Amino acid sequence: MSIASGAPIVAAIDLGYGLTKFTRRNAGTGAVEYDLFPSVAFGVDRRRYELEERRSENVKVVSYNGESFVVGPDVMSRAASSSDFGRHLDDKYYESAPYHALMRGALAYMEEDHIDVLVLGLPVSHFRDPGKPAALKKAYIGKVSLDGERSVVIDKVVVRPQPMGGFYSLDRQIDGINATIARCPQSGLKPLADWNQLVDTMTVVTVDPGEYTLDWLLVNRGKPNTDVSGAAGDAGRHRVMTSVKEHLEAKLGRAIAPTNLNRLNNSLRTGAVFKLDGRAIDMRDPEILAAARRAVRDPVSIMMNGIKGAWDIIDMVVMVGGHPSHYAEEIAERMPDMPIYVPKHSVFSNVEGLQLIGEGIAQAEARADADAV
């Protein structure tokens, strides 16, 4: 449905190194829903791809630049027997073929043939390079082929820093923020009446520990301050996983094969038991938690130094991302009086806020069109 025939179709994608988060409309109610799948794209030969897998609702075969890739929730069954995560953990990731395959996977799961406004997120460091958001907009505006057969037409593409989405998601988190304020009387903050009061009065730093990068964005009374915002590479969950892996290898006296890294990463993310040689390893073991905390100390130091003297005007830290607890604990240890808010479903914070940004843009454009008539 387009603006001309009814409500505008707005969608958002927050594509990180670890997870691809996206919005889509419920087929029955039209309500916006949030979903995700691993940021893993394996190259496939479409002619030889197994028929039963192609029929699965939990994988999609997409095409980019003449290559075919399989993406989706069930793609990790392939990763279990492969040392190739199907992704690039470096700063070239956002220009790679797997990245664009994952973008097409998210668009395919939306099941739209037309989108009025698509909002995409980039890490802060990429967003600060004007050429990168411009290239992303150019790549996804107009007709985008998904698999050689299906395509989607996108009228408008908006690119924002990923943590800006986390900030805008606070519009729906006022009760949780007020509960955090109540637990921190030393901050001197008063309960907020609504989102507008947060925007008008507060300085917030949104911290987003991703799979590879640690992003932070300072927003002062609704306006991002890019001078003290930034990102650190090799500072995300992959660093935590590597630290825990090395700890376990030293303790067990054996190497953990690359084929087990996906399971280890998933156990760290979800808290599930990690099985190795029939032995169940509890991810809540104090030694494992200590190894994880050691891994985040340097990244948190980089972030705190990057924010510099602005800490004195910050009212609250907001943690977003798939598993920010280790980073939140490290920040809390260094600044015990600082209110730190962690949304319950922080994994969707960025994409939820990006969706709200897109809806605001679409509504403003619809009003402008109506006023022009």
C-alpha positions in Angstrom: 0.0 0.0 0.0 1.5 3.4 -1.0 0.9 6.9 0.4 -1.4 7.6 -2.5 -3.7 4.7 -1.7 -3.5 4.7 2.1 -1.1 4.5 5.0 2.6 4.6 3.9 4.6 1.4 4.2 7.6 2.0 6.4 10.3 -0.5 7.2 13.7 -0.6 9.0 16.8 -2.8 9.0 19.5 -2.8 11.6 22.2 -5.0 10.1 25.1 -5.8 12.4 28.0 -8.2 12.3 26.2 -10.7 14.5 22.4 -10.3 13.9 20.2 -8.8 11.1 17.2 -7.2 12.7 14.3 -5.9 10.7 10.6 -4.9 10.9 7.7 -6.2 8.9 3.9 -5.9 8.9 1.7 -8.7 10.5 -0.2 -10.2 7.6 -3.4 -10.2 9.5 -3.4 -7.0 11.5 -0.9 -4.8 9.7 0.9 -4.2 13.0 4.6 -3.7 13.0 6.6 -6.7 14.2 10.3 -7.2 14.9 12.3 -10.2 13.8 15.9 -11.2 13.3 18.3 -13.8 11.9 22.0 -14.4 12.1 24.2 -12.2 10.0 25.5 -15.2 8.1 25.3 -15.6 4.3 26.7 -18.7 2.6 27.3 -18.8 -1.1 25.3 -21.5 -2.9 24.9 -22.9 -6.4 21.2 -22.4 -7.0 21.1 -25.3 -9.5 22.4 -27.7 -6.8 20.7 -26.3 -3.8 18.6 -28.9 -1.9 14.9 -28.7 -2.7 13.8 -29.3 0.9 15.9 -26.3 2.1 14.6 -24.0 -0.6 11.1 -24.8 0.6 11.9 -24.0 4.2 10.3 -20.8 5.5 13.4 -20.3 7.7 15.9 -19.7 4.9 15.9 -17.6 1.8 18.0 -17.9 -1.3 18.9 -14.3 -2.5 21.1 -13.0 -5.3 23.6 -10.1 -5.3 26.0 -9.2 -8.1 25.5 -12.5 -9.9 26.1 -14.6 -6.8 23.5 -16.6 -4.8 23.5 -16.8 -1.0 21.4 -18.6 1.6 20.3 -16.6 4.6 17.8 -16.8 7.4 17.3 -18.3 10.9 18.1 -21.9 9.9 21.4 -21.0 8.1 23.2 -21.7 11.3 22.8 -25.4 10.8 25.4 -25.0 8.0 27.6 -23.0 10.3 27.7 -25.8 12.8 29.8 -27.8 10.3 31.8 -25.0 9.0 34.5 -22.7 10.2 33.3 -20.0 7.8 30.8 -17.7 9.5 29.8 -16.4 6.1 30.7 -12.8 7.1 33.7 -10.5 7.4 34.6 -9.2 10.8 36.3 -6.1 9.6 35.6 -2.5 8.5 35.0 -3.7 4.9 31.9 -5.7 6.1 29.5 -3.0 5.1 30.7 -3.1 1.5 30.8 -6.9 1.2 28.7 -9.2 -0.8 27.4 -11.1 2.3 26.2 -7.7 3.7 24.1 -7.0 0.7 22.9 -10.6 0.6 21.7 -10.1 4.2 20.0 -6.9 3.3 18.1 -8.7 0.5 17.2 -11.4 3.0 15.6 -9.0 5.3 13.7 -7.3 2.5 12.6 -10.8 1.3 11.2 -11.7 4.8 9.2 -8.4 4.8 7.2 -9.8 1.8 6.5 -6.3 0.4 6.7 -5.4 -3.2 6.7 -1.6 -2.5 8.1 0.3 0.5 7.5 4.1 0.9 10.3 4.7 3.4 13.1 2.3 4.4 15.4 3.3 7.3 18.8 1.7 7.5 21.4 1.9 10.3 25.2 2.3 10.0 27.9 2.2 12.7 28.8 5.7 13.9 32.2 5.5 12.3 30.7 4.6 8.9 28.0 7.2 9.2 30.6 10.0 9.8 32.1 9.3 6.4 29.5 11.0 4.1 30.3 8.7 1.2 29.2 5.6 3.0 25.6 6.6 3.9 25.3 8.1 0.4 26.4 4.9 -1.2 24.0 2.9 0.9 21.1 5.1 0.0 21.9 4.9 -3.7 22.1 1.1 -3.5 18.6 0.6 -2.1 16.5 3.3 -3.6 14.4 2.3 -6.6 13.9 -1.3 -7.8 15.9 -3.8 -5.8 16.2 -7.4 -7.1 16.0 -9.9 -4.3 16.5 -13.3 -6.0 16.4 -12.9 -9.7 12.6 -13.3 -9.7 11.2 -11.1 -6.9 12.0 -7.5 -6.4 10.9 -4.6 -4.2 10.5 -0.9 -5.2 11.7 1.5 -2.5 10.7 5.2 -2.8 12.9 6.7 -0.1 15.9 5.5 1.8 17.0 7.1 5.1 20.3 6.3 6.8 21.0 7.0 10.5 23.6 6.0 13.0 22.6 2.7 14.5 22.6 3.9 18.1 20.3 6.8 17.1 17.6 4.2 16.7 18.3 3.1 20.2 17.8 6.6 21.4 14.4 7.0 19.5 13.2 3.7 20.9 13.2 5.4 24.4 9.9 6.9 23.3 8.3 3.6 24.4 10.5 3.1 27.4 9.5 5.9 29.8 8.3 3.6 32.5 11.6 1.6 32.5 13.6 4.8 32.5 11.7 6.1 35.4 12.3 2.9 37.3 16.0 3.3 36.7 15.9 6.9 37.9 14.1 5.8 41.1 17.0 3.3 41.8 19.5 6.1 41.4 18.5 8.9 43.8 22.1 10.2 43.8 21.6 11.3 40.2 19.2 14.0 41.2 16.9 13.2 38.2 13.2 13.4 38.5 10.7 11.0 36.9 9.9 11.9 33.3 6.4 12.8 32.2 6.9 11.7 28.6 9.2 11.4 25.7 9.1 15.1 24.9 10.5 15.9 28.4 13.4 13.5 27.8 14.2 15.1 24.5 13.9 18.6 25.9 15.9 18.2 29.1 18.2 15.2 29.1 21.7 14.3 27.7 21.9 10.6 27.0 24.7 8.4 25.7 23.5 5.3 23.8 26.1 2.5 24.0 25.8 -0.3 21.5 28.1 -3.3 21.8 27.8 -5.2 18.6 29.5 -8.4 17.3 32.6 -6.5 16.2 32.3 -2.8 17.1 31.4 -0.9 20.2 29.4 2.2 19.1 28.4 5.1 21.3 26.3 8.2 20.4 25.8 11.2 22.7 22.5 12.9 22.2 22.1 16.3 23.9 18.5 17.5 24.2 17.5 15.5 21.1 20.5 16.5 19.0 23.4 14.0 18.3 26.9 15.3 19.1 29.2 13.6 16.7 32.3 15.2 18.1 32.2 12.9 21.2 30.5 10.0 19.5 32.3 7.2 17.8 33.1 3.5 17.5 35.9 1.1 18.3 36.7 -1.9 16.1 37.4 -5.3 17.5 35.6 -4.2 20.7 32.3 -6.1 20.5 31.0 -9.6 21.4 33.6 -11.3 19.2 36.2 -10.0 21.5 34.3 -11.4 24.5 33.9 -14.8 22.8 37.6 -14.9 22.0 38.5 -14.2 25.6 36.2 -16.9 26.9 37.5 -19.4 24.3 41.1 -18.8 25.4 40.1 -19.2 29.0 38.3 -22.5 28.3 41.2 -23.8 26.2 43.7 -23.1 29.0 41.4 -24.7 31.6 40.6 -27.8 29.5 44.1 -28.2 28.0 42.8 -28.5 24.4 42.0 -26.3 21.5 38.3 -25.5 20.7 37.9 -26.2 17.0 36.6 -23.3 14.8 33.5 -25.4 14.0 32.5 -25.0 17.7 32.8 -21.2 17.8 29.2 -20.5 16.5 27.8 -22.7 19.4 30.1 -20.9 21.9 29.0 -17.5 20.7 25.3 -18.6 20.9 25.8 -19.9 24.4 27.4 -16.6 25.5 24.5 -14.7 23.9 21.7 -16.8 25.4 23.2 -18.2 28.6 22.6 -21.8 27.3 25.0 -24.5 28.4 28.0 -25.1 26.1 28.7 -28.7 25.4 32.2 -29.9 24.7 33.2 -33.6 24.6 30.0 -34.4 26.5 30.8 -32.0 29.2 28.3 -29.2 30.0 29.9 -25.9 30.7 27.9 -23.3 32.5 28.3 -19.8 31.0 27.5 -18.3 34.4 30.6 -19.8 35.9 32.4 -17.0 37.8 35.7 -17.6 36.0 33.9 -17.4 32.6 32.2 -14.2 33.6 35.6 -12.8 34.7 37.1 -13.7 31.3 34.2 -11.8 29.6 34.7 -8.8 31.8 38.4 -8.7 31.1 37.6 -8.5 27.4 35.4 -5.4 27.7 37.8 -3.3 29.9 39.8 -1.8 27.0 36.8 -1.1 24.8 35.0 0.7 27.6 38.2 2.7 28.3 38.3 3.7 24.6 34.6 4.8 24.8 35.1 6.7 28.0 38.1 8.5 26.7 36.3 9.3 23.4 33.4 11.0 25.3 36.1 13.0 27.2 34.8 15.8 29.5 31.2 15.4 28.3 30.6 12.8 31.0 29.9 15.7 33.4 26.8 16.7 31.5 25.5 13.2 30.8 22.3 12.3 32.7 21.9 8.6 31.7 23.6 5.8 29.9 21.3 3.6 27.7 22.6 0.2 26.7 21.3 -1.4 23.5 22.3 -4.4 21.4 21.9 -8.2 21.8 23.8 -8.8 25.0 25.1 -5.6 26.7 25.3 -6.8 30.3 29.1 -7.2 30.5 29.6 -3.6 29.2 26.9 -2.2 31.5 28.6 -3.9 34.5 32.0 -2.4 33.6 30.6 1.1 33.1 28.7 0.8 36.4 31.8 -0.2 38.3 33.6 2.9 37.0 30.6 5.3 37.5 28.5 3.8 40.3 26.3 6.9 40.5 25.4 7.0 36.8 21.9 5.7 35.9 22.3 2.9 33.4 19.2 1.8 31.6 19.1 -1.6 29.8 15.8 -2.2 27.9 14.3 -5.6 28.3 14.4 -6.4 24.6 17.6 -4.4 23.9 18.4 -6.5 20.8 15.5 -4.7 19.0 16.1 -1.2 20.4 18.0 0.1 17.3 15.6 -1.2 14.7 12.5 -0.2 16.8 13.8 3.4 16.9 14.8 3.4 13.2 11.2 2.3 12.5 9.9 5.2 14.6 12.1 7.6 12.7 10.8 6.3 9.4 7.2 6.6 10.5 7.7 10.2 11.6 9.2 11.0 8.2 6.4 9.4 6.3 3.7 11.1 8.4 5.4 14.5 7.9 5.6 14.0 4.1 1.9 12.9 4.0 0.9 16.0 5.9 2.9 18.2 3.6 1.3 16.5 0.5 -2.2 17.1 2.1 -1.4 20.7 2.8 -0.3 21.2 -0.8 -3.6 20.0 -2.3 
